[in-house]
């Protein structure tokens, strides 16, 4: 499968979780859409884009267990989080509840907006080793009458843990509290059924584990929540009933949700339109079997290194997927990452959470047992 991707053959790429890697045929599908746009940009953007995007969202919705009309494309999950966060009219004294396992960029988003509004961003500690039941228990125990929203990741970035988002959303709904799930790492890595998860808002990336081109993310919102969402840019979607503009004609008659958030003027739609090609690529290559093989390779590395370093895993085998945080002895994470890249030709992130340091191993379909073994040997040699 390595030959189906565009990765440097001399690189041991074990960092799919950061930006993904795109198969050649999906990248070529993106290029075909770009060429088609340039043949007549006015027709493509002004008259065809709404229907083309609707078709792509329908395919994505079927894949995610959701309706296409409840999805809009965004550049990435962080953009989706920002859209939801900036649409919430936080008031002084309000609280946004989350865990201490969240992605730093989104922590920064919420902290900044809470500071501006005089609200509080409350991070609930989830102890390691990880126990799924504690996530629901600790979050619900931290709820107060001032809690306006619960925000959490589906798969955490630093620690690669799968959080029980469906259970959290169900518990929050009983209490009348909206939920936002950051699923940046979920599509393509685990099975998804967004309707069953029941989050008020769910954002995700297609360019990570689904292997779509860079810049392909989505925002899903329950129908009753869609009217409250504001686009980052005020454009023709806010001028209801306005026709005669070549860039907006295709969106007349579309839902307010779609008009406001999907039509933002001139932009390259090719990454979004290539998402169905990524879905098809994985379907043709039996991706459930690929994911199982990748998980097994990651587990071998985790077992070998935890035994070598005498550091126990932070979670059970069922609590992570193709990406696993392997504990290593305390050291400078940046220096270790740089040594692995410059000395061993291995691209892999080194993360930290509280006082623990982890090598966050991502194993994708193009990786081999030899790739993973090179990482194990490099770390054993580094710490010897």
BELCOR-V181320 format. One record per run of one state. SS is the DSSP state (H for helix, E for strand, L for the rest). FROM is the first residue (numbers start at 1). TO is the last residue. If there is no record, write none. Layout:
((SS:FROM:TO) (SS:FROM:TO))
This chain:
((L:1:1) (H:2:4) (E:5:5) (L:6:11) (E:12:13) (L:14:15) (H:16:19) (L:20:22) (E:23:23) (H:24:39) (L:40:40) (H:41:64) (L:65:67) (H:68:70) (E:71:74) (L:75:76) (H:77:87) (L:88:94) (E:95:99) (L:100:103) (H:104:117) (L:118:119) (E:120:124) (L:125:131) (H:132:142) (L:143:146) (E:147:153) (L:154:154) (E:155:155) (L:156:161) (E:162:162) (L:163:164) (H:165:174) (L:175:177) (E:178:183) (L:184:186) (E:187:187) (L:188:189) (E:190:190) (L:191:193) (H:194:197) (L:198:200) (E:201:205) (L:206:216) (E:217:221) (L:222:222) (H:223:226) (L:227:235) (H:236:238) (L:239:248) (H:249:251) (L:252:255) (H:256:262) (L:263:269) (H:270:273) (L:274:274) (H:275:284) (L:285:286) (H:287:309) (L:310:316) (H:317:319) (L:320:322) (E:323:328) (L:329:332) (H:333:344) (L:345:345) (E:346:347) (L:348:348) (E:349:353) (L:354:355) (E:356:362) (L:363:368) (H:369:383) (L:384:384))
